[in-house]
Amino acid sequence: MRLTSFGPANSIARTPETHPLTWRLREDGAPVWLEEYQAKDGYAAARKALTELAPDAIVQEVKDSGLKGRGGAGFPTGVKWGLMPKDESLDIRYLLCNADEMEPNTWKDRLLMEQLPHLLVEGMLISARALKAYRGYIFLRGEYVDAAANLRRAVEEAKAAGLLGKNILGSGFDFELFVHTGAGRYICGEETALINSLEGRRANPRSKPPFPAAVGVWGKPTCVNNVETLCNVPGIVAGGVDWYKSLAREGSEDMGTKLMGFSGKVKNPGVWELPFGITAQELFEDYAGGMRDGFTLKCWQPGGAGTGFLLPEHLSAQMYAGGIGKVGTRMGTGLALAVDDSVNMVSLLRNMEEFFARESCGWCTPCRDGLPWSVKLLRSLEKGEGQQGDLDTLLQLVNFLGPGKTFCAHAPGAVEPLGSAIKYFREEFEAGVRKAPSEPRPTASATVI
């Protein structure tokens, strides 16, 4: 994982004014521990939030900033916070950090947790104050061993410094924070499945309503936010709403900066903190360096395996939700994948759908049965043993598993890349249909006159 500066050709260094998420990163990639973090203005925003701002004022500031969830769904964070009950008698509330980063081709949260663990701790402390939550959990992907170790050390350092626990900074606010590692299920990225797993239950999504803000973990009001989302909060509190909004490019409807990246056979794969509204062309050429010598860009995904494929001509799109939406898919996580011209799309989609089928919780019939069905058809096409009508069946599955037709968003995300791949590369799928043997020509018979 690499991180470069804000501008092309390293023209602008990372600063607090331009890179609220990443300016504290060390050049050697080592974690920034408490002493260094505080020397770089760490926990100054938390001090301001706990000693100068009322909880409702923090919520309003986050709402005014336009911060949206960075996990892929893009729901306005301040609006989500505003759903928490106002009833002061409900004094048991929880803040959960969704750190179950299992979207294929996505590693942005890992960078923050491994190298800037105190930024997440500070973001959760401020958010908990805003939500009046007395306890928080970081629900972490189990395979992120280094992130788990670094987060646990950061939590212990913060406790020892009086930044977690009882009466934090003399404010009268109490907050405990725990790191909880999951057992490796992609479905835990769905917030209610995450809650079930944290409670020790099977990781199935819950019916909504009731929403977690009303009935969440252990039946109490709960807010679930993504790692990168929470890491934006200290910068907003420290720098203010107008500054935060000014970070985005003109034309972007999303505010602030975003961790974006490119992987695949590009010259400089990595992740960078960039302003919303930058074009995919800039991200691809100026930061990722374009394709390696000998490879040509065939198509790309803008934000993880659950987003649709786009063509090279779509690189002119701006990287924000509405900008990517204009060319037919979703921004997702903002970590793009470059697919080169040596890749067979049937094989690529078969691999993707195998992952999504395996990770289905099995709760609803369309997802439980539809995704394995798509895998079976793709395997046949990959071997050149497909049947006439297989493509029509695949497109029917894309429709049957689409938005609003399944219990959660797992299946719609799984079939979005499939539908777009067939749309743009249908001939590769048709090539996998077994050709019927040619009929033998009829033998000429003698004509009796």
Backbone hydrogen bonds in HBPLUS format (Angstrom, degrees):
<---DONOR---> <-ACCEPTOR-->    atom                        ^
c    i                          cat <-CA-CA->   ^        H-A-AA   ^      H-
h    n   atom  resd res      DA  || num        DHA   H-A  angle D-A-AA Bond
n    s   type  num  typ     dist DA aas  dist angle  dist       angle   num
A0271-VAL N   A0002-ARG O   3.02 MM 269  5.87 163.6  2.05 151.0 153.9     1
A0011-SER N   A0008-PRO O   3.24 MM   3  6.02 142.7  2.39 119.6 125.3     2
A0018-THR N   A0015-THR O   3.16 MM   3  5.38 141.2  2.31 103.9 114.0     3
A0019-HIS N   A0015-THR O   2.76 MM   4  5.55 158.9  1.81 163.5 168.2     4
A0023-TRP N   A0019-HIS O   3.07 MM   4  5.32 145.5  2.19 160.3 154.3     5
A0025-LEU N   A0022-THR O   3.09 MM   3  5.53 165.2  2.12 117.4 122.1     6
A0029-GLY N   A0026-ARG O   3.18 MM   3  5.30 160.6  2.22 104.4 110.2     7
A0032-VAL N   A0115-GLN O   2.95 MM  83  5.99 153.0  2.02 143.5 147.4     8
A0037-TYR N   A0033-TRP O   2.84 MM   4  5.87 161.2  1.87 159.6 164.8     9
A0038-GLN N   A0034-LEU O   2.81 MM   4  5.97 163.7  1.84 160.7 162.8    10
A0039-ALA N   A0035-GLU O   3.06 MM   4  6.25 146.4  2.18 139.3 149.0    11
A0040-LYS N   A0036-GLU O   3.07 MM   4  6.33 126.0  2.38 138.4 151.7    12
A0040-LYS N   A0037-TYR O   3.12 MM   3  5.13 139.0  2.30  95.3 107.0    13
A0042-GLY N   A0037-TYR O   2.71 MM   5  4.90 135.1  1.91 140.8 140.8    14
A0041-ASP N   A0038-GLN O   3.15 MM   3  5.09 126.4  2.46 118.2 111.9    15
A0044-ALA N   A0041-ASP O   3.34 MM   3  5.57 160.0  2.38 122.4 122.9    16
A0047-ARG N   A0043-TYR O   2.98 MM   4  6.13 154.0  2.05 138.3 144.8    17
A0048-LYS N   A0044-ALA O   3.06 MM   4  6.33 156.1  2.11 145.2 151.3    18
A0049-ALA N   A0045-ALA O   2.89 MM   4  6.12 160.1  1.93 149.2 154.8    19
A0050-LEU N   A0046-ALA O   2.90 MM   4  6.03 158.3  1.94 153.3 158.1    20
A0051-THR N   A0047-ARG O   3.01 MM   4  5.92 147.2  2.12 143.7 151.6    21
A0052-GLU N   A0048-LYS O   2.85 MM   4  5.21 146.0  1.96 140.5 146.0    22
A0057-ALA N   A0054-ALA O   2.93 MM   3  5.17 126.4  2.23 105.2 120.1    23
A0058-ILE N   A0054-ALA O   3.17 MM   4  6.60 146.7  2.29 153.8 163.4    24
A0058-ILE N   A0055-PRO O   3.10 MM   3  5.26 123.9  2.43  99.0 112.8    25
A0059-VAL N   A0055-PRO O   3.10 MM   4  6.47 161.2  2.13 153.4 158.3    26
A0060-GLN N   A0056-ASP O   2.97 MM   4  6.16 160.0  2.01 144.4 149.7    27
A0061-GLU N   A0057-ALA O   2.98 MM   4  6.14 152.2  2.06 140.6 148.0    28
A0062-VAL N   A0058-ILE O   3.01 MM   4  6.27 162.6  2.04 154.7 158.4    29
A0063-LYS N   A0059-VAL O   2.93 MM   4  6.15 154.6  2.00 147.4 155.4    30
A0064-ASP N   A0060-GLN O   2.82 MM   4  6.02 161.7  1.85 150.7 155.3    31
A0065-SER N   A0061-GLU O   2.97 MM   4  6.11 138.4  2.15 140.4 151.3    32
A0066-GLY N   A0063-LYS O   3.26 MM   3  5.70 151.7  2.34 108.4 115.8    33
A0077-THR N   A0067-LEU O   2.90 MM  10  5.77 156.7  1.96 137.9 145.5    34
A0069-GLY N   A0075-PHE O   2.87 MM   6  5.26 157.8  1.92 133.1 139.5    35
A0080-LYS N   A0076-PRO O   3.11 MM   4  6.39 157.2  2.16 148.1 154.7    36
A0081-TRP N   A0077-THR O   2.88 MM   4  6.20 158.0  1.93 154.1 160.4    37
A0082-GLY N   A0078-GLY O   2.94 MM   4  6.10 145.2  2.06 138.3 147.9    38
A0083-LEU N   A0080-LYS O   3.13 MM   3  5.37 155.9  2.19 104.9 112.3    39
A0084-MET N   A0081-TRP O   3.14 MM   3  5.80 165.6  2.17 117.8 122.2    40
A0090-LEU N   A0087-ASP O   3.17 MM   3  5.84 159.8  2.21 115.8 121.3    41
A0091-ASP N   A0089-SER O   2.94 MM   2  5.43 130.3  2.19 105.0  90.2    42
A0094-TYR N   A0221-PRO O   2.96 MM 127  6.42 157.5  2.02 152.6 160.0    43
A0223-CYS N   A0094-TYR O   3.02 MM 129  6.46 152.3  2.10 148.3 155.9    44
A0095-LEU N   A0135-ARG O   3.13 MM  40  6.52 155.1  2.19 149.5 156.4    45
A0137-TYR N   A0095-LEU O   3.04 MM  42  6.60 147.7  2.14 152.1 161.5    46
A0096-LEU N   A0223-CYS O   2.79 MM 127  6.08 173.9  1.79 166.2 168.0    47
A0225-ASN N   A0096-LEU O   2.98 MM 129  6.45 158.0  2.03 165.9 169.6    48
A0097-CYS N   A0137-TYR O   2.78 MM  40  6.14 166.5  1.80 165.9 168.9    49
A0139-PHE N   A0097-CYS O   2.94 MM  42  5.93 155.0  2.00 157.3 162.7    50
A0098-ASN N   A0225-ASN O   2.75 MM 127  5.78 163.7  1.78 142.6 148.4    51
A0099-ALA N   A0139-PHE O   2.84 MM  40  5.36 142.4  1.98 145.4 152.4    52
A0141-ARG N   A0099-ALA O   3.10 MM  42  6.22 149.2  2.20 130.2 120.8    53
A0102-MET N   A0100-ASP O   2.85 MM   2  5.87 116.6  2.26 118.2 101.8    54
A0111-LEU N   A0107-TRP O   3.36 MM   4  6.70 151.8  2.45 145.5 151.2    55
A0113-MET N   A0109-ASP O   2.95 MM   4  6.20 167.2  1.96 158.7 162.3    56
A0114-GLU N   A0110-ARG O   2.90 MM   4  5.94 159.6  1.94 154.4 159.1    57
A0115-GLN N   A0111-LEU O   3.06 MM   4  5.99 160.9  2.10 146.5 152.0    58
A0116-LEU N   A0112-LEU O   2.73 MM   4  4.97 145.7  1.84 131.3 141.7    59
A0119-LEU N   A0116-LEU O   3.09 MM   3  5.52 140.7  2.25 110.2 120.7    60
A0121-VAL N   A0117-PRO O   3.17 MM   4  6.52 158.9  2.21 145.5 151.7    61
A0122-GLU N   A0118-HIS O   2.84 MM   4  5.96 162.6  1.87 146.7 151.1    62
A0123-GLY N   A0119-LEU O   2.93 MM   4  6.06 156.2  1.98 140.9 148.2    63
A0124-MET N   A0120-LEU O   2.90 MM   4  6.10 154.8  1.97 150.1 156.2    64
A0125-LEU N   A0121-VAL O   2.94 MM   4  6.15 150.4  2.03 145.2 153.7    65
A0126-ILE N   A0122-GLU O   3.02 MM   4  6.28 166.3  2.04 156.8 158.4    66
A0127-SER N   A0123-GLY O   3.03 MM   4  6.09 160.4  2.07 141.8 148.1    67
A0128-ALA N   A0124-MET O   2.80 MM   4  5.83 155.3  1.86 144.9 151.7    68
A0129-ARG N   A0125-LEU O   3.08 MM   4  6.30 152.9  2.16 142.2 149.1    69
A0130-ALA N   A0126-ILE O   3.03 MM   4  6.37 154.9  2.09 147.3 153.9    70
A0131-LEU N   A0127-SER O   2.94 MM   4  6.17 149.5  2.04 147.1 155.5    71
A0132-LYS N   A0128-ALA O   2.76 MM   4  5.64 114.2  2.19 139.7 155.7    72
A0133-ALA N   A0128-ALA O   2.91 MM   5  4.82 156.3  1.96 137.9 142.6    73
A0132-LYS N   A0129-ARG O   3.32 MM   3  4.98 147.8  2.43  92.0 101.2    74
A0176-GLU N   A0134-TYR O   3.11 MM  42  6.47 155.2  2.17 137.6 141.7    75
A0136-GLY N   A0176-GLU O   2.79 MM  40  6.17 147.3  1.90 151.3 162.5    76
A0178-PHE N   A0136-GLY O   2.98 MM  42  6.31 149.6  2.08 139.1 147.8    77
A0138-ILE N   A0178-PHE O   2.80 MM  40  6.23 155.4  1.86 159.2 167.7    78
A0180-HIS N   A0138-ILE O   2.86 MM  42  5.81 170.9  1.87 148.3 151.3    79
A0140-LEU N   A0180-HIS O   2.76 MM  40  5.98 162.1  1.79 156.1 162.0    80
A0182-GLY N   A0140-LEU O   2.78 MM  42  5.91 165.1  1.80 169.2 168.5    81
A0144-TYR N   A0141-ARG O   3.03 MM   3  5.67 162.0  2.06 120.4 126.2    82
A0145-VAL N   A0143-GLU O   2.92 MM   2  5.55 133.0  2.14 105.5  91.5    83
A0148-ALA N   A0144-TYR O   3.00 MM   4  6.21 155.4  2.07 146.9 153.7    84
A0149-ALA N   A0145-VAL O   3.09 MM   4  6.39 162.2  2.12 151.2 155.0    85
A0150-ASN N   A0146-ASP O   2.96 MM   4  6.15 163.5  1.99 152.9 157.4    86
A0151-LEU N   A0147-ALA O   2.87 MM   4  5.97 159.3  1.91 151.4 157.2    87
A0152-ARG N   A0148-ALA O   2.98 MM   4  6.11 161.4  2.02 148.7 153.9    88
A0153-ARG N   A0149-ALA O   3.07 MM   4  6.28 155.2  2.13 143.4 150.1    89
A0154-ALA N   A0150-ASN O   2.96 MM   4  6.16 158.7  2.00 144.4 150.6    90
A0155-VAL N   A0151-LEU O   2.86 MM   4  6.13 157.0  1.92 152.1 158.0    91
A0156-GLU N   A0152-ARG O   3.05 MM   4  6.27 160.0  2.09 146.0 151.0    92
A0157-GLU N   A0153-ARG O   2.86 MM   4  6.14 158.0  1.91 153.7 160.0    93
A0158-ALA N   A0154-ALA O   2.90 MM   4  6.11 158.9  1.95 148.7 154.5    94
A0159-LYS N   A0155-VAL O   2.92 MM   4  6.17 153.9  1.99 147.2 154.6    95
A0160-ALA N   A0156-GLU O   3.00 MM   4  6.19 166.1  2.01 150.7 153.8    96
A0161-ALA N   A0157-GLU O   3.05 MM   4  6.24 138.9  2.22 141.6 152.5    97
A0163-LEU N   A0158-ALA O   2.75 MM   5  4.89 153.9  1.82 162.8 155.6    98
A0162-GLY N   A0159-LYS O   3.01 MM   3  5.20 163.1  2.04 110.8 115.1    99
A0165-GLY N   A0175-PHE O   2.79 MM  10  5.20 162.0  1.83 150.8 150.1   100
A0175-PHE N   A0165-GLY O   2.89 MM  10  5.20 153.5  1.96 145.8 151.5   101
A0170-GLY N   A0167-ASN O   3.18 MM   3  5.23 151.9  2.26 128.3 121.2   102
A0168-ILE N   A0173-PHE O   2.88 MM   5  5.68 164.3  1.91 162.7 157.4   103
A0171-SER N   A0168-ILE O   2.94 MM   3  5.73 165.9  1.96 124.5 128.9   104
A0188-CYS N   A0185-ARG O   3.12 MM   3  5.71 157.2  2.18 112.6 119.2   105
A0189-GLY N   A0186-TYR O   2.99 MM   3  5.93 165.9  2.01 126.8 129.7   106
A0190-GLU N   A0187-ILE O   2.96 MM   3  5.73 167.0  1.97 122.0 126.2   107
A0193-ALA N   A0190-GLU O   3.05 MM   3  5.42 122.7  2.39 109.5 124.3   108
A0194-LEU N   A0190-GLU O   2.93 MM   4  6.17 152.2  2.01 156.5 165.5   109
A0195-ILE N   A0191-GLU O   3.05 MM   4  6.32 150.4  2.14 138.3 145.7   110
A0196-ASN N   A0192-THR O   3.01 MM   4  6.26 161.3  2.04 143.9 148.0   111
A0197-SER N   A0193-ALA O   2.98 MM   4  6.20 159.7  2.02 146.7 152.2   112
A0198-LEU N   A0194-LEU O   2.90 MM   4  6.15 157.4  1.95 151.6 157.8   113
A0199-GLU N   A0195-ILE O   3.03 MM   4  6.29 146.5  2.15 147.5 156.3   114
A0201-ARG N   A0196-ASN O   2.81 MM   5  5.04 156.2  1.87 156.5 148.7   115
A0200-GLY N   A0197-SER O   2.94 MM   3  5.03 155.3  2.00 104.2 112.1   116
A0204-ASN N   A0202-ARG O   2.80 MM   2  5.74 136.1  1.99 109.5  95.5   117
A0214-ALA N   A0211-PHE O   2.87 MM   3  5.63 151.5  1.95 124.6 132.2   118
A0215-VAL N   A0211-PHE O   2.95 MM   4  6.09 167.2  1.97 154.3 156.1   119
A0222-THR N   A0212-PRO O   2.86 MM  10  5.19 150.7  1.95 129.2 135.0   120
A0216-GLY N   A0220-LYS O   2.75 MM   4  5.10 143.5  1.88 118.4 130.8   121
A0219-GLY N   A0216-GLY O   3.05 MM   3  5.03 144.9  2.17 131.8 122.9   122
A0220-LYS N   A0217-VAL O   3.08 MM   3  5.70 170.3  2.09 120.3 123.4   123
A0230-LEU N   A0226-ASN O   3.08 MM   4  6.38 166.2  2.10 159.4 161.2   124
A0231-CYS N   A0227-VAL O   2.99 MM   4  6.25 149.6  2.08 151.0 160.6   125
A0232-ASN N   A0229-THR O   3.10 MM   3  5.44 151.9  2.18 106.5 115.0   126
A0233-VAL N   A0230-LEU O   3.18 MM   3  5.47 148.3  2.29 105.9 114.4   127
A0236-ILE N   A0232-ASN O   3.24 MM   4  6.53 154.9  2.31 152.1 159.4   128
A0237-VAL N   A0233-VAL O   3.06 MM   4  6.31 166.6  2.08 162.9 165.4   129
A0238-ALA N   A0234-PRO O   2.91 MM   4  6.04 157.3  1.97 148.9 155.7   130
A0239-GLY N   A0235-GLY O   2.78 MM   4  5.69 164.7  1.80 148.8 153.8   131
A0240-GLY N   A0236-ILE O   2.88 MM   4  5.21 149.1  1.98 134.1 141.6   132
A0244-TYR N   A0240-GLY O   3.18 MM   4  6.33 161.9  2.22 145.3 150.8   133
A0245-LYS N   A0241-VAL O   2.97 MM   4  6.20 164.1  2.00 159.6 163.1   134
A0246-SER N   A0242-ASP O   3.07 MM   4  6.22 145.3  2.20 143.3 152.7   135
A0246-SER N   A0243-TRP O   3.09 MM   3  5.11 121.8  2.44  95.1 110.1   136
A0247-LEU N   A0244-TYR O   3.26 MM   3  5.62 158.9  2.31 107.9 114.1   137
A0249-ARG N   A0276-PHE O   2.73 MM  27  5.93 171.0  1.74 176.4 175.5   138
A0252-SER N   A0249-ARG O   3.19 MM   3  5.84 164.6  2.22 134.8 137.3   139
A0276-PHE N   A0256-GLY O   3.29 MM  20  6.38 177.2  2.29 150.6 149.8   140
A0258-LYS N   A0274-LEU O   2.77 MM  16  5.50 155.8  1.83 157.1 164.6   141
A0274-LEU N   A0258-LYS O   2.96 MM  16  5.50 171.3  1.97 149.8 148.4   142
A0260-MET N   A0272-TRP O   2.81 MM  12  5.42 165.7  1.83 163.8 162.0   143
A0272-TRP N   A0260-MET O   2.67 MM  12  5.42 162.8  1.70 165.5 171.2   144
A0261-GLY N   A0334-GLY O   3.18 MM  73  6.66 151.4  2.27 142.0 140.1   145
A0336-ALA N   A0261-GLY O   2.84 MM  75  5.79 155.5  1.90 137.0 131.5   146
A0262-PHE N   A0270-GLY O   3.15 MM   8  5.90 144.6  2.28 152.7 163.0   147
A0270-GLY N   A0262-PHE O   3.17 MM   8  5.90 145.9  2.29 148.1 157.9   148
A0263-SER N   A0336-ALA O   2.95 MM  73  6.41 140.2  2.11 141.8 153.2   149
A0338-ALA N   A0263-SER O   2.94 MM  75  6.14 165.4  1.96 144.8 149.1   150
A0292-ARG N   A0265-LYS O   3.02 MM  27  5.91 161.4  2.06 145.3 142.6   151
A0267-LYS N   A0290-GLY O   2.94 MM  23  6.07 156.4  1.99 167.8 170.0   152
A0268-ASN N   A0288-ALA O   2.77 MM  20  4.51 145.6  1.89 147.6 140.9   153
A0278-ILE N   A0275-PRO O   3.30 MM   3  6.10 153.9  2.37 142.4 141.4   154
A0277-GLY N   A0319-MET O   3.20 MM  42  5.01 171.4  2.21 118.0 119.2   155
A0319-MET N   A0278-ILE O   2.70 MM  41  5.56 166.8  1.71 156.2 159.2   156
A0283-LEU N   A0279-THR O   3.16 MM   4  6.53 163.8  2.19 150.2 154.4   157
A0280-ALA N   A0317-ALA O   2.91 MM  37  5.94 158.2  1.96 172.8 175.0   158
A0284-PHE N   A0280-ALA O   2.81 MM   4  5.95 159.3  1.86 148.8 154.6   159
A0281-GLN N   A0315-LEU O   2.73 MM  34  4.79 120.5  2.08 157.6 141.7   160
A0285-GLU N   A0281-GLN O   2.81 MM   4  5.89 167.1  1.83 153.2 156.9   161
A0286-ASP N   A0282-GLU O   2.79 MM   4  5.14 134.1  2.00 129.3 143.8   162
A0288-ALA N   A0283-LEU O   3.03 MM   5  6.33 155.9  2.09 152.6 160.3   163
A0290-GLY N   A0284-PHE O   2.88 MM   6  5.60 152.5  1.96 155.0 145.8   164
A0295-PHE N   A0292-ARG O   3.11 MM   3  5.71 154.1  2.18 142.3 141.2   165
A0341-ASP N   A0296-THR O   2.95 MM  45  5.52 130.4  2.20 149.8 162.7   166
A0298-LYS N   A0339-VAL O   2.84 MM  41  5.66 163.3  1.86 157.0 161.0   167
A0299-CYS N   A0339-VAL O   3.34 MM  40  5.30 157.6  2.39 137.2 141.0   168
A0339-VAL N   A0299-CYS O   2.88 MM  40  5.30 166.3  1.89 158.6 157.7   169
A0300-TRP N   A0310-LEU O   2.89 MM  10  5.31 149.7  1.98 143.3 150.6   170
A0310-LEU N   A0300-TRP O   2.75 MM  10  5.31 151.6  1.83 151.7 161.6   171
A0301-GLN N   A0337-LEU O   3.00 MM  36  5.13 149.8  2.09 137.9 147.5   172
A0337-LEU N   A0301-GLN O   2.90 MM  36  5.13 148.7  2.00 139.9 149.5   173
A0333-THR N   A0303-GLY O   3.11 MM  30  4.51 165.2  2.14 113.6 112.1   174
A0307-THR N   A0304-GLY O   3.24 MM   3  5.92 153.2  2.31 124.9 124.2   175
A0314-HIS N   A0311-LEU O   2.87 MM   3  5.45 156.9  1.93 119.8 127.5   176
A0315-LEU N   A0312-PRO O   3.08 MM   3  5.62 166.9  2.10 119.4 121.7   177
A0317-ALA N   A0314-HIS O   3.06 MM   3  5.80 169.6  2.07 123.3 126.0   178
A0320-TYR N   A0318-GLN O   3.03 MM   2  5.93 124.0  2.36 108.8  93.0   179
A0323-GLY N   A0320-TYR O   3.03 MM   3  5.19 114.6  2.47 102.3 118.8   180
A0324-ILE N   A0320-TYR O   2.99 MM   4  6.17 166.9  2.01 173.8 174.9   181
A0325-GLY N   A0321-ALA O   2.90 MM   4  5.96 146.3  2.02 140.6 151.5   182
A0326-LYS N   A0322-GLY O   3.06 MM   4  6.23 136.2  2.26 139.7 148.1   183
A0327-VAL N   A0324-ILE O   3.12 MM   3  5.53 146.7  2.23 108.1 117.0   184
A0329-THR N   A0324-ILE O   3.47 MM   5  6.02 172.5  2.47 137.0 135.8   185
A0328-GLY N   A0325-GLY O   3.13 MM   3  5.17 164.8  2.15 105.6 109.1   186
A0334-GLY N   A0331-MET O   3.21 MM   3  5.76 140.9  2.37 144.3 140.6   187
A0343-VAL N   A0340-ASP O   3.20 MM   3  5.94 171.2  2.20 124.3 126.8   188
A0348-LEU N   A0344-ASN O   3.06 MM   4  6.34 159.4  2.11 151.2 157.7   189
A0349-LEU N   A0345-MET O   2.89 MM   4  6.00 164.7  1.91 148.8 152.5   190
A0350-ARG N   A0346-VAL O   2.90 MM   4  6.04 153.9  1.97 145.2 153.1   191
A0351-ASN N   A0347-SER O   3.06 MM   4  6.24 157.1  2.11 146.0 151.2   192
A0352-MET N   A0348-LEU O   3.05 MM   4  6.35 158.6  2.10 147.0 152.9   193
A0353-GLU N   A0349-LEU O   2.83 MM   4  5.97 173.5  1.84 157.7 159.3   194
A0354-GLU N   A0350-ARG O   3.02 MM   4  6.08 145.9  2.14 141.1 149.8   195
A0355-PHE N   A0351-ASN O   3.30 MM   4  6.58 153.4  2.38 142.2 148.1   196
A0355-PHE N   A0352-MET O   3.06 MM   3  5.26 118.3  2.46  99.3 113.7   197
A0356-PHE N   A0352-MET O   3.05 MM   4  6.45 163.6  2.08 154.1 157.8   198
A0357-ALA N   A0353-GLU O   2.82 MM   4  5.87 159.2  1.87 146.3 152.4   199
A0358-ARG N   A0354-GLU O   3.01 MM   4  6.08 158.1  2.06 143.1 149.0   200
A0359-GLU N   A0355-PHE O   3.01 MM   4  6.20 146.0  2.13 147.6 157.3   201
A0360-SER N   A0357-ALA O   3.41 MM   3  5.40 160.1  2.45  99.5 105.3   202
A0368-ARG N   A0364-CYS O   2.96 MM   4  6.02 172.4  1.97 162.6 164.0   203
A0369-ASP N   A0365-THR O   2.91 MM   4  5.72 172.2  1.92 156.8 158.3   204
A0370-GLY N   A0366-PRO O   2.76 MM   4  5.05 134.2  1.97 121.4 136.4   205
A0371-LEU N   A0367-CYS O   3.37 MM   4  5.65 163.9  2.40 127.0 131.7   206
A0373-TRP N   A0369-ASP O   3.24 MM   4  6.27 147.4  2.35 138.0 147.2   207
A0374-SER N   A0370-GLY O   2.99 MM   4  6.31 152.2  2.07 148.8 155.8   208
A0375-VAL N   A0371-LEU O   3.09 MM   4  6.42 153.2  2.16 149.2 156.5   209
A0376-LYS N   A0372-PRO O   2.96 MM   4  6.24 158.9  2.01 149.1 154.2   210
A0377-LEU N   A0373-TRP O   3.06 MM   4  6.36 161.9  2.09 153.3 157.3   211
A0378-LEU N   A0374-SER O   2.94 MM   4  6.11 159.6  1.98 148.5 154.5   212
A0379-ARG N   A0375-VAL O   2.86 MM   4  6.05 155.1  1.93 152.9 159.2   213
A0380-SER N   A0376-LYS O   3.20 MM   4  6.45 155.3  2.26 143.2 149.2   214
A0381-LEU N   A0377-LEU O   2.98 MM   4  6.29 159.1  2.03 149.3 155.2   215
A0382-GLU N   A0378-LEU O   2.82 MM   4  5.95 154.4  1.88 146.7 154.1   216
A0383-LYS N   A0379-ARG O   3.13 MM   4  6.34 144.4  2.26 141.8 149.9   217
A0385-GLU N   A0380-SER O   2.73 MM   5  4.86 154.8  1.79 160.7 152.7   218
A0384-GLY N   A0381-LEU O   3.03 MM   3  4.97 155.7  2.09 101.3 108.9   219
A0386-GLY N   A0432-GLY O   2.88 MM  46  5.61 153.1  1.96 162.5 153.6   220
A0434-ARG N   A0386-GLY O   2.71 MM  48  5.30 158.2  1.76 132.4 136.6   221
A0390-ASP N   A0387-GLN O   3.03 MM   3  5.60 158.8  2.08 140.0 138.9   222
A0393-THR N   A0389-GLY O   2.97 MM   4  6.26 152.0  2.05 148.3 156.3   223
A0394-LEU N   A0390-ASP O   2.90 MM   4  6.20 156.0  1.96 148.3 154.7   224
A0395-LEU N   A0391-LEU O   2.96 MM   4  6.21 159.5  2.00 148.5 153.6   225
A0396-GLN N   A0392-ASP O   2.92 MM   4  6.16 144.4  2.05 141.1 151.3   226
A0397-LEU N   A0393-THR O   2.92 MM   4  6.25 151.5  2.00 148.1 155.6   227
A0398-VAL N   A0394-LEU O   2.95 MM   4  6.31 151.9  2.03 146.9 154.8   228
A0399-ASN N   A0395-LEU O   3.13 MM   4  6.39 147.9  2.24 138.5 146.3   229
A0400-PHE N   A0396-GLN O   2.78 MM   4  6.06 165.6  1.80 155.7 159.8   230
A0401-LEU N   A0397-LEU O   2.89 MM   4  5.85 145.4  2.01 149.4 155.9   231
A0402-GLY N   A0399-ASN O   3.20 MM   3  5.15 163.5  2.22 109.7 111.0   232
A0405-LYS N   A0402-GLY O   3.18 MM   3  5.81 153.3  2.26 144.1 143.4   233
A0413-GLY N   A0409-ALA O   3.21 MM   4  6.21 158.8  2.25 144.2 149.7   234
A0414-ALA N   A0410-HIS O   2.99 MM   4  6.22 142.9  2.13 143.8 155.3   235
A0414-ALA N   A0411-ALA O   2.97 MM   3  4.84 117.5  2.37  93.7 110.4   236
A0415-VAL N   A0411-ALA O   3.01 MM   4  6.27 152.3  2.09 160.8 165.6   237
A0416-GLU N   A0412-PRO O   3.17 MM   4  6.14 130.2  2.43 139.1 150.1   238
A0419-GLY N   A0415-VAL O   2.96 MM   4  6.18 166.3  1.98 160.7 162.0   239
A0420-SER N   A0416-GLU O   3.16 MM   4  6.37 164.2  2.18 152.5 156.6   240
A0421-ALA N   A0417-PRO O   2.94 MM   4  5.99 151.4  2.02 143.1 150.8   241
A0422-ILE N   A0418-LEU O   3.09 MM   4  6.33 161.4  2.13 153.4 157.2   242
A0423-LYS N   A0419-GLY O   3.04 MM   4  6.20 151.4  2.12 140.8 149.4   243
A0424-TYR N   A0420-SER O   3.03 MM   4  6.23 158.1  2.08 149.1 152.7   244
A0425-PHE N   A0421-ALA O   2.79 MM   4  5.59 149.2  1.88 146.6 155.6   245
A0428-GLU N   A0425-PHE O   3.05 MM   3  5.70 141.3  2.20 116.1 125.2   246
A0429-PHE N   A0426-ARG O   2.99 MM   3  5.26 125.4  2.30 104.0 118.1   247
A0430-GLU N   A0426-ARG O   2.87 MM   4  6.18 160.8  1.90 158.1 164.6   248
A0431-ALA N   A0427-GLU O   3.00 MM   4  6.05 137.8  2.18 134.9 145.0   249
A0432-GLY N   A0429-PHE O   3.04 MM   3  5.49 154.3  2.11 108.9 116.7   250
A0433-VAL N   A0430-GLU O   3.11 MM   3  5.50 169.0  2.12 114.7 117.6   251
